[in-house]
Amino acid sequence: MRLFAAALAATTLIAAPALAKDKSKSITPYVDAGQVLVADLSGGGEVLTYSTVGAGIDASIQTRRVEVQLSYKYERRFDYQKPVADQDTHSGLARAAVKVAPGFTVEGGALATRARSDIRGDAPTNLAGNVRNVSQVYSVYGGPTFHTGNGPASVSAAYRFGYTKVEAPTISSIDPAAPAVDVFDSSTNHLAQVRAGVKAGTILPVGLSVAGAWQREEMSQLDQKFDGKYGRVEAVLPIGRGLAVVGGVGYEKIEITQKDALRDGTGAIVRDGAGRFVTDPASPPRIAYEIEGIFWDAGVLYKPNARLMLEARAGRRYDSMSYTGSLQWQISRRSGLQVGVYDSVQSFGRQLASDLAALPTSFNVPTDSFGDQFDGCIFGDSGSAAGGCLTNALGSVASANYRARGVTGVLAMNSGRTTLGLGAGYANRRYLVPAGSSVLAGSSDDTYYAQLFASRALGGRSGVNGNMFVNYYQSSIAGAPGVFGGGAAGSYYHNFGPLSAVASVGISSFEVDGEGSSTQAQAQLGLRYGF
């Protein structure tokens, strides 16, 4: 079941995914080794070389009852004369849906990746060499889904638990004199949903449903707590072939609280060794955001066949106008397009869990010898699930709750030996913190991003692949610069039975307004042995 943050906006359940009809199974553990060269092209002339040794696993099980895909790698770096800061890296993605019994599915996912730590800092597009302003991120979610009634009436229920952990950045790129922004540590969240409905023409010409949801999150930083309760009635009125008018009205109550940061005798915020704010033990919980009342929306739904669905809604929520929508188009059996417009109250942990849950259970594993494979867009390998982008959350780690608005689009095309993927989007965060608590009070930030992925098998044993990234970040914090990042990387591989050789080259660059730019070239030769 795909539990988007937008599902809370409509407080309706998304049906569990149809499990695969084709049976397939592939499990390949492996070890690899490589030699990396990183050259500074910005004028410094520094050249860094190091060796890597890694171990990982790629696994996929696709049957009528089980959908599982896992790709994970651990890498250890060994430096020479010049040290490499991050000597241990973890990169992986797992998605699973298991049909335990008719109408009862258990779903889950896990992610290990890197993310930008501060919206104001460097925007590296890969992890080669000593990169600044990145943090190791771990996130996991899971829970059961129940659905009964595929006829005129249906009932659904679901529960999801999520946990997110972020390590402090190894190398900061923020001026120590700049206003301090807290560093995320960990969070746990719970989401429960229930829905019951009848289709149009069953009792009335209008289809009706009623839904409710409850979500709670606890963040370790400043003892933040999120509590949201929702109820909603939805109506669907068919007006033509595949076309319907939709609308709903609901009631919600959201409360976000946090404690103050401890301050020293000069009034400066006290931070621990990792840069995180120290919580004032004497502080009572303060209201960061609260809203209680009615929300509504109305729009159109167009679904002329099982391969195309378009929905657009406008309404009022969070004391302002709100716009949401989605497009799902299965262009062919192995190609598809997905676009989503969202508006919800989020946190880094909740949004990352929602984005993770939205990814398909069968995806193309990107090959990037220098970057983190799972810090951007993930492309599905079937037309019914084009994929999704994690850049909405991973563009920068946020230590506070925020109102999230934006749009994400993913196009995945798989044809014969060629695979193409294009992802792009825009994300806006407006932070929800008590006045005077930190520099985030009253601030917002924007993220723009685009990614192109392509691969081509040249035969049964060899192939080429490449990635291109472009990102731009802007914060309204006083004095915060705009940050641009971009890069490209390509690889050629050749298999000699279980042994494969890979040669890769890449270039990456970022520019911080008013503070200069940095450009690097990378090269790598590697060997991998699969068992």
C-alpha positions in Angstrom: 0.0 0.0 0.0 1.3 3.4 -1.0 0.8 5.6 2.1 1.7 9.1 0.8 1.6 12.2 3.0 -1.1 13.2 0.6 -3.2 10.2 1.9 -3.4 12.1 5.1 -4.5 15.2 3.2 -7.5 13.3 1.9 -7.6 10.9 4.9 -8.3 8.0 2.5 -6.6 4.7 2.2 -4.6 3.8 -0.9 -5.3 0.2 -1.9 -2.6 -2.4 -1.6 -0.5 -2.9 -4.8 -1.5 -5.8 -7.1 1.1 -8.5 -6.6 3.2 -9.7 -9.5 1.8 -12.4 -11.8 5.2 -13.5 -13.2 7.4 -15.6 -10.9 11.0 -14.7 -10.7 13.8 -14.9 -8.1 17.3 -13.5 -8.1 19.7 -13.3 -5.1 23.3 -12.1 -5.8 25.7 -11.3 -3.0 29.0 -9.8 -4.1 32.3 -8.3 -3.1 34.2 -5.6 -5.0 37.3 -3.5 -5.0 38.3 -0.2 -6.7 40.8 2.5 -7.2 39.5 6.1 -7.2 41.1 9.3 -8.3 39.6 12.8 -7.5 41.1 15.9 -9.1 40.2 19.5 -8.1 39.6 21.6 -11.2 38.8 24.8 -9.3 42.4 26.1 -9.1 43.7 24.3 -6.1 45.1 21.4 -8.1 44.7 18.9 -5.3 44.6 15.3 -6.3 43.2 12.6 -4.0 43.5 8.9 -4.5 42.2 6.0 -2.4 41.2 2.4 -2.6 37.8 0.9 -1.8 36.7 -2.5 -0.7 33.0 -3.3 -0.5 30.4 -6.0 0.0 26.7 -6.0 -0.9 23.7 -7.9 -2.2 21.2 -7.4 -5.0 18.0 -9.5 -4.5 14.6 -9.6 -6.2 11.6 -12.0 -5.6 8.5 -11.4 -7.6 5.6 -13.9 -7.3 1.9 -13.8 -6.9 2.2 -13.5 -3.1 5.6 -11.9 -2.5 7.2 -8.7 -4.0 10.6 -8.0 -2.6 13.6 -6.0 -4.0 16.8 -5.2 -2.1 20.0 -3.5 -3.1 22.6 -2.8 -0.4 26.3 -2.1 -0.3 28.8 -1.4 2.4 32.1 0.2 1.4 35.3 0.8 3.2 37.8 3.4 2.0 41.6 3.2 2.5 43.5 6.5 2.0 47.1 7.1 1.3 49.0 10.4 2.0 45.8 12.5 2.3 43.0 11.2 4.6 39.5 10.5 3.4 36.9 11.8 5.9 34.1 9.2 5.4 35.9 5.9 5.4 32.7 3.8 5.9 29.6 4.3 3.7 26.3 2.5 3.6 24.0 2.7 0.6 20.8 0.6 0.1 17.1 0.5 -0.6 14.6 -2.3 0.2 10.9 -2.5 -0.6 8.6 -5.4 0.1 4.9 -6.4 0.0 3.8 -9.8 1.2 0.3 -11.1 0.8 -0.2 -13.1 4.0 -3.9 -13.9 3.3 -6.6 -12.7 1.0 -7.1 -9.0 1.7 -4.2 -8.9 4.2 -0.8 -7.6 3.2 2.3 -6.7 5.1 4.4 -4.0 3.5 7.7 -2.3 4.4 10.8 -0.6 3.3 14.3 0.5 4.4 16.8 3.1 3.2 20.4 3.9 3.8 21.7 7.0 2.0 23.4 10.4 2.3 21.6 13.7 2.4 22.6 17.4 2.5 22.8 18.5 6.1 22.1 22.2 5.9 20.1 24.0 3.2 22.6 26.8 3.2 25.7 24.7 2.6 27.6 22.9 -0.2 25.6 20.8 -2.6 27.9 17.9 -3.7 26.3 15.6 -6.3 28.5 12.6 -5.4 30.5 11.2 -2.5 33.9 10.9 -4.1 36.7 12.3 -2.0 36.1 14.6 1.0 32.7 16.0 0.6 31.2 18.5 3.0 27.7 19.1 4.4 26.5 15.5 4.0 25.0 13.2 6.7 24.4 9.4 6.7 20.6 8.7 6.9 18.8 5.6 7.8 15.0 5.1 7.6 12.7 2.2 7.9 8.9 1.7 7.9 6.5 -1.2 7.9 3.0 -2.3 8.8 -0.1 -4.3 7.8 -2.9 -3.4 5.4 -6.4 -5.0 5.4 -8.9 -4.6 2.6 -12.2 -6.4 2.0 -15.0 -5.9 -0.5 -14.1 -5.5 -4.1 -17.8 -5.1 -5.0 -20.2 -2.2 -4.3 -18.9 -1.8 -0.7 -15.4 -1.9 0.8 -13.6 -1.5 4.1 -9.9 -0.9 4.5 -7.5 -0.4 7.4 -3.8 0.1 7.8 -1.1 0.8 10.3 2.5 2.0 9.7 5.5 2.4 12.0 8.5 4.5 10.9 11.9 5.2 12.3 14.5 7.6 11.0 18.1 8.2 12.2 20.6 10.8 10.9 24.3 11.0 11.8 25.9 14.4 12.3 27.8 15.7 9.2 31.5 14.7 9.2 32.6 18.0 7.6 30.6 21.2 7.9 30.5 23.9 5.2 28.7 26.5 7.2 30.5 29.6 8.5 30.8 29.3 12.3 29.6 32.9 12.6 26.3 32.1 10.7 23.2 31.6 12.8 23.0 28.1 14.2 20.5 25.6 12.8 19.8 22.4 14.8 21.0 19.0 13.5 18.4 16.2 13.3 19.0 13.1 15.4 16.1 10.6 15.3 12.4 10.2 15.2 9.7 7.6 15.5 6.2 7.9 14.0 2.9 5.9 14.0 0.2 6.2 11.4 -3.2 4.4 11.6 -6.0 4.7 8.9 -9.4 3.3 8.3 -11.9 3.8 5.5 -15.3 2.5 4.4 -17.2 3.3 1.3 -19.8 2.4 -1.4 -19.5 2.9 -5.1 -21.7 5.2 -7.1 -25.0 3.6 -8.1 -25.1 1.2 -5.1 -27.4 3.3 -2.9 -27.3 6.7 -4.5 -26.0 8.0 -7.8 -23.1 9.4 -5.8 -20.3 7.2 -4.4 -19.7 7.9 -0.7 -16.9 7.1 1.7 -15.9 8.0 5.3 -12.3 7.8 6.6 -10.3 8.6 9.7 -6.6 8.7 10.5 -4.3 9.3 13.5 -0.6 10.1 13.3 1.9 10.7 16.1 5.6 11.4 15.9 8.3 12.0 18.6 11.6 13.6 17.6 14.6 13.5 19.9 15.6 17.1 19.1 14.1 19.5 21.6 11.5 16.8 22.6 9.3 17.7 19.6 6.0 15.9 19.3 3.5 15.9 16.5 -0.1 14.7 17.0 -2.7 14.8 14.2 -6.3 13.4 14.1 -8.4 13.5 11.0 -11.9 12.6 9.8 -13.4 13.0 6.4 -16.4 12.3 4.2 -15.8 11.9 0.4 -18.2 12.0 -2.5 -17.7 10.9 -6.2 -20.3 11.9 -8.8 -19.8 10.3 -12.3 -20.7 12.8 -15.1 -19.4 11.0 -18.2 -17.3 8.2 -19.5 -14.4 8.0 -17.1 -15.1 11.5 -15.8 -16.3 12.4 -12.3 -16.6 15.3 -9.9 -15.1 14.7 -6.5 -15.2 16.5 -3.3 -14.9 16.1 0.4 -15.1 17.8 3.8 -13.3 16.9 6.9 -12.3 17.9 10.4 -8.8 17.8 11.8 -6.8 18.7 14.9 -3.0 19.1 14.7 -0.7 20.1 17.5 3.1 20.3 17.4 5.0 21.1 20.5 8.7 21.4 21.4 10.9 22.6 24.3 13.3 25.5 24.2 17.0 25.1 23.6 19.3 25.7 26.5 21.1 29.0 26.3 24.3 30.2 28.0 24.9 33.4 29.9 25.3 35.4 26.7 22.0 34.1 25.3 23.6 31.9 22.7 22.2 28.4 22.1 24.2 25.6 23.7 25.2 22.8 21.4 26.7 19.4 22.0 29.7 17.9 20.3 27.7 16.9 17.2 26.2 20.4 16.8 22.8 19.5 18.1 20.9 21.9 20.3 20.8 20.9 23.9 17.3 20.8 25.3 16.5 23.1 28.3 15.3 20.7 31.0 13.4 23.5 32.7 11.4 24.4 29.6 7.7 23.5 29.4 6.4 22.3 26.0 5.8 25.2 23.7 3.2 25.3 20.9 5.0 25.3 17.5 1.8 24.9 15.5 -1.8 24.1 16.2 -4.9 24.1 14.1 -8.4 22.7 14.6 -11.4 22.9 12.4 -13.0 22.0 9.1 -11.1 21.6 5.8 -12.5 20.9 2.3 -11.6 20.4 -1.3 -13.3 19.7 -4.7 -12.1 18.8 -8.1 -12.3 16.4 -11.0 -11.2 12.8 -11.6 -10.6 11.4 -15.1 -10.0 7.7 -15.5 -11.0 6.5 -19.0 -9.2 3.2 -18.6 -7.1 1.2 -16.2 -3.9 2.7 -17.6 -4.6 6.4 -17.1 -5.8 8.4 -14.1 -5.8 12.2 -13.7 -7.0 14.0 -10.6 -6.9 17.7 -9.6 -8.3 19.3 -6.5 -8.5 22.8 -4.9 -9.7 23.6 -1.4 -9.0 25.3 1.8 -6.7 23.9 4.5 -4.2 25.1 7.0 -5.9 28.6 6.9 -5.1 29.1 3.2 -5.9 27.7 -0.2 -4.6 24.3 -0.9 -3.9 22.5 -4.3 -3.2 18.8 -4.8 -3.3 16.5 -7.8 -1.9 13.4 -9.4 -1.3 11.8 -12.9 -0.6 8.1 -13.4 -0.2 7.0 -17.0 1.0 3.5 -17.9 2.4 4.3 -21.3 3.2 0.6 -22.0 3.8 -2.6 -20.1 7.3 -1.4 -19.0 7.0 2.4 -19.3 5.1 4.9 -17.3 4.7 8.5 -16.1 3.7 9.7 -12.6 3.2 13.3 -11.4 2.1 14.4 -7.9 1.2 17.8 -6.5 1.2 17.8 -2.7 0.4 20.0 0.3 0.7 18.7 3.9 2.2 19.3 7.3 5.4 17.2 7.5 8.7 16.6 9.2 11.9 15.1 7.8 11.1 11.7 9.2 7.5 11.5 8.2 8.1 12.8 4.7 11.0 10.4 4.1 8.8 7.5 5.3 6.0 8.6 3.0 8.3 9.0 0.0 9.9 5.6 0.7 6.4 4.0 0.9 5.6 5.5 -2.5 8.4 3.7 -4.3 7.7 0.6 -6.3 8.6 -2.9 -5.1 10.4 -3.5 -8.3 12.9 -0.8 -9.5 15.9 -0.2 -11.6 19.1 -0.1 -9.5 21.1 3.0 -10.5 24.8 2.5 -11.1 26.9 5.5 -10.0 30.4 4.7 -8.9 30.9 8.1 -7.3 27.5 9.1 -5.8 25.0 7.6 -3.5 22.7 5.4 -5.6 19.5 6.2 -3.6 19.6 9.9 -2.8 17.6 11.1 -5.8 14.9 9.6 -8.1 14.2 5.9 -8.2 12.8 4.6 -11.4 10.4 1.6 -11.7 10.8 -1.2 -14.3 7.1 -1.5 -15.1 4.6 0.9 -16.6 2.2 0.6 -13.6 4.8 2.0 -11.2 7.1 4.7 -12.8 8.9 5.4 -9.5 9.4 8.4 -7.3 11.9 11.0 -6.0 13.4 11.3 -2.5 14.9 14.7 -3.2 11.9 16.4 -1.7 13.2 15.2 1.7 16.9 14.6 1.1 17.5 18.0 -0.5 18.4 19.0 3.1 17.8 17.5 6.5 15.3 19.5 8.5 15.3 19.4 12.3 11.8 21.0 12.6 8.3 20.4 11.4 7.1 22.3 8.3 4.4 22.8 5.8 5.5 21.0 2.6 4.2 22.0 -0.8 5.5 21.0 -4.2 5.4 18.9 -7.3 7.3 15.8 -8.4 7.3 14.0 -11.8 8.9 10.8 -12.9 9.1 9.2 -16.3 10.5 5.7 -16.7 11.0 4.0 -20.1 12.2 0.4 -20.4 12.5 -0.9 -24.0 14.6 -3.9 -24.9 18.3 -3.2 -24.0 17.7 0.5 -23.2 16.4 2.0 -19.9 15.7 5.7 -19.5 14.5 7.7 -16.5 13.8 11.3 -16.0 12.8 12.9 -12.7 12.2 16.5 -11.8 10.4 18.6 -9.1 10.1 21.6 -6.8 9.7 21.5 -3.0 8.9 24.4 -0.6 9.1 24.1 3.2 7.7 26.7 5.6 9.0 25.9 9.0 6.7 25.6 12.0 8.6 26.6 15.2 7.8 28.9 18.2 8.7 32.6 17.7 12.1 33.3 18.9 13.1 29.7 19.4 15.7 29.6 16.5 16.6 31.2 13.2 14.1 28.9 11.5 11.1 30.8 13.0 9.2 32.4 10.1 11.6 31.1 7.5 11.1 28.9 4.4 13.3 27.2 1.7 13.0 26.1 -1.9 14.5 23.1 -3.7 14.6 22.6 -7.5 15.9 19.4 -8.9 16.2 17.3 -12.1 17.8 14.0 -12.8 18.4 11.9 -16.0 19.3 8.2 -15.9 20.1 6.0 -18.9 21.6 2.6 -19.5 22.2 0.5 -22.6 23.2 -3.2 -22.8 25.7 -3.6 -25.6 25.4 -7.3 -25.6 25.1 -10.2 -23.2 28.2 -9.3 -21.2 28.7 -5.5 -21.5 26.9 -2.2 -21.3 27.1 1.5 -20.5 25.1 3.7 -18.1 25.1 7.3 -17.0 23.5 9.8 -14.6 23.1 13.6 -14.7 21.9 15.9 -11.9 21.0 19.5 -11.5 19.9 21.1 -8.2 19.3 24.5 -6.8 18.6 25.4 -3.2 17.5 28.7 -1.6 16.7 29.6 2.0 15.0 32.7 3.4 17.3 32.7 6.4 19.0 36.1 6.6 22.3 36.0 4.7 21.7 32.5 3.3 23.2 32.1 -0.2 21.6 30.3 -3.1 23.4 27.0 -3.9 23.6 25.4 -7.3 24.9 21.8 -7.8 25.3 19.7 -10.9 27.2 16.7 -12.2 27.4 13.8 -14.6 28.9 10.4 -14.4 29.2 7.4 -16.8 30.4 3.8 -16.6 31.3 1.0 -18.9 31.1 -2.6 -17.6 32.1 -6.0 -18.9 31.3 -9.3 -17.4 33.6 -12.3 -17.3 31.3 -14.8 -15.8 30.9 -14.0 -12.1 33.7 -11.5 -12.4 32.9 -8.0 -13.8 35.1 -5.0 -14.5 33.9 -1.4 -14.4 35.5 1.8 -15.6 33.9 5.1 -14.6 34.5 8.8 -15.1 32.6 11.8 -13.8 32.5 15.5 -13.1 30.7 17.5 -10.5 30.4 21.1 -9.5 28.6 23.4 -7.1 28.5 27.1 -6.6 27.5 29.0 -3.4 26.4 32.6 -4.2 29.0 35.0 -3.1 31.4 32.3 -1.8 32.8 30.8 -5.0 32.5 27.4 -6.7 34.1 24.0 -6.7 34.5 21.6 -9.6 36.0 18.1 -9.4 36.7 15.3 -11.9 36.6 11.7 -10.9 37.8 8.4 -12.3 37.5 4.8 -11.0 38.6 1.3 -12.0 36.9 -1.5 -10.2 36.3 -5.3 -10.1 33.3 -7.1 -8.7 32.8 -10.8 -8.0 29.2 -12.1 -7.6 28.4 -15.4 -5.8 
